[in-house]
Amino acid sequence: MRAASVRHPLDTLSTEAAQPGLDDLDTRPIGEVVALLIHSEGEAHSAVEAAVPQISAAAEMIAARLGQGGRLFYTGAGTPGRLGVLDAAECGPTFGTDLVRGVIAGGPRALTDAIEGAEDTFDPADLAALTAADALVGITASGRTPYVLGALGYARSLGALTVAVVNNPGAQASADLMIEVLTGPEVLAGSTRLTAGTAQKVVLNALSTSVMIALGKAYGPRMVDVRVTNEKVRRRAVRMVRDAAGVDEDVAAVALEAAGGHAKTAIVALLAGVGAAEASIRLNRAGGRLRDALRN
């Protein structure tokens, strides 16, 4: 009598399954394949929208940690790790902050190379800078990546806030907050850099941006803590100061120069009718919140 085959646990994951009706995918015209991929990527947004309550709860708790001096760490292996490092890197120039860090299994070389076995073991040395005051977001499409599970467990042992972003139901990951973004099978079976990766990127965008807005890094729709690092961004900063303060181009440019290129300081100086030094003092007193700085 033939023994029944036992499925490997990974084989049961929805993100590892094949979409029905695609057995001839490799024979289809490239235009048809492109259209299919784009359509599938669009479905990522529905999955993210269903997770808005979970994302919102995580953002509120992360903002509370950062508001008390903590930092936000992302960690993952492969595509999730790269997305975390990318989001962290973008927060610096966008919001003028070093509060967001990205840690990827295998270290910096894993950003461009596949490091064999990197996702299978977590080394606490990778999160040596993590403290109880911080928040850790572990990103894993499968919900069971050993590196991420180890990082989340280590963070919990320190007392840090933990959040897990997963793309499968019933994940093994354990965290204070679970964000389930259920994207299902990929067009290219198991290639979670596709729809799952798109959904993860949207979640990270929403988390970091909403947290930074809550921390006073924006004034209306304007990212007033942006770092002026090139001509394009300098032009953006002049435009922000001009529109937020309701002044003309030349006045905005002069105020921005006096503020050392810091749009937020220039806006406070113009709206409060004070010099850049006084505007900076008011901002410091208000914890960097522009609206509060205008009230004192």
Secondary structure by P-SEA (a helix, b strand, c coil): cccbbbbccccccccccccccccccccccaaaaaaaaaaaaaaaaaaaaaaaaaaaaaaaaaaaaaaabbbbbbbbcaaaaaaaaaaaaaaacccccccbbbbccccccccccccccccccccccccccccccbbbbbbbcccccaaaaaaaaaaaaaccbbbbbbccccccccccbbbbbcccccccccccccaaaaaaaaaaaaaaaaaaaaacccccccccccccccaaaaaaaaaaaaaaacccaaaaaaaaaaacccaaaaaaaaaacccaaaaaaaaaaacccaaaaaac
